[in-house]
Amino acid sequence: MRTESPGSARDMRGAESRSAAGGQTLLVLGASGDLTGRLLLPGLGGLLAGGTGGGLFLVGSGIDDWSDARWRQRVTESFAAAAATGAQVTATTDSALYLRADVTRPEDLRGLLAACRGPVVIFFALPPAITAKACRALTEVELPTGTRLVLEKPFGTDTAGAAQLNELLATLVPEEQIHRVDHFLGKSTVLNILGLRFANRLFEPVLNAEHVAAVDIVFDESLALEGRAGYYDSAGALIDMVQSHLLQVLALLTMDAPPTVDARELRDRKAQMLRATRLWDDDVRACTRRARYTAGEIAGRRVPDYADEAGVDAARSTETLAEVVLTVDTWRWAGVPFRLRSGKAMSATRKEAVITFKQPARVPDGLTGYDRPDRLRIGFGPDRLAMDVNINGPGDPFRIDPVTLGVDFGPGELPAYGEVLRGVLDDDPTLSVRGDTAEQCWRIVEPVLSAWREETVPLLEYPAGSGGPEDSLLAKQLPFPAPGTDPRAGA
């Protein structure tokens, strides 16, 4: 029986002799986990194949007793999945090193850092609780100059927890060297929001409360739990998607034009919008919905009841669909409802932001058929831009027909994690979430989380493969009454 602890001299022996020369080291904590194999390594492979990250030394670490060969096999398979080839891909794979370690032990972390070369990027591909313990352990370790810390969402577990973690990280490295990554911000279409808004005079003048009736930001997927109960059952849809990804998109859609896309300017504008965001009329019961899927069928495949999925604790009442209606209390957006929704095991995948414009003041008498407002749709998967407009169609010239004008963007140069990693390796925090922003995201959803935990809002159900619960907020008539007004009086 093995008696040494993870990270012992036996595990670390020969680390320096096995190290390869490189400009900087990417140290992955949680190297044997799902996130590393499914997202992180394919993103890195795409980055390397594109000619970025030359000379990178890749070190993986975890509690699993892997050999270098086992780790290199995982790297090879993940790079192959991303169709990543080339000299840099091969060099990084061949020199990759794996060290078994308990990352909550300062002595193990010292051993890991001793095996690194050049500036070190520490990527915490770990559950939030383990990440926090590892960061506390790092306070007892002397970090190499220029060390960057990369943390996955969710960042903390609530507002107070995020603030405490921020304070802890500030004792390790400066804020500019902390990358709270949200791979959703690496999606090319999300980044294209900035170009769409600020490089086109056609759109920006009408993106305000005078012309916009409502904004929906939706991330529905036909995928069910897919074996992710270990993380998802303790998080749920609100934390997994709304608290992080969808609020970041809201900030990009609502922010005023920055003078440049410099990291500081961009992140300042996003933070300003999130500080102005709160629950619509502070009414949790009226403006939030939570639900979870029951047994059903998706594309001919039977899906079990969420409560019966492996690893799920049914007593937790974890939601697989979350809806919230928010208001952004600024001069530009006051009175416009922002409806955010994320759901699993839905009938179809729908990943888009939809800006619904107000009806014309008057449609001339004699024109018939008009029944749909104009909409601007920004798709996140597939990446697509579309406009729903009304025109005089063929046939009767006095009849208005709805049409959709659209363009496909095609895939970005890099997968989302490749974009995020490029920023990290280049020490560019533009796509990273700043500390104060992370706290604001928790502040926005905290009243909802509290009410849901107290069962103030019932947990609804919807069959897997359906469009969600019947009482969905997205199915309700637009627009919502303005905050503080009599709902019977209209908006």
Secondary structure, 3 states (H helix, E strand, C coil): CCCCCCCCHHHHCCHHHHCCCCCEEEEEECCCCHHHHHHHHHHHHHHHHCCCCCCEEEEEEECCCCCHHHHHHHHHHHHHHCCCCCHHHHHHHHHCEEEECCCCCHHHHHHHHHCCCCCEEEEECCCHHHHHHHHHHHCCCCCCCCCEEEEECCCCCCHHHHHHHHHHHHCCCCHHHEEEECHHHHCHHHHHHHHHHHCCCCCHHHCCCCCEEEEEEEEECCCCCCCCHHHHCCCCHHHHHHHHHHHHHHHHHHCCCCCCCCHHHHHHHHHHHHHCEEEHHHCHHHHEEEEEEECEEECCEEECCHHHCCCCCHHHCCCCEEEEEEEECCCCCCCCCEEEEEECCECCCEEEEEEEECCCCCCCCCCECCCCCCEEEEEECCEEEEEEEEEECCCCCCEEEEEEEEEECCCCCCCHHHHHHHHHHCCCCCCEECHHHHHHHHHHHHHHHHHHHCCCCCEEEEECCECCCCCCHHHCCCCCCCCCCCHHHCC
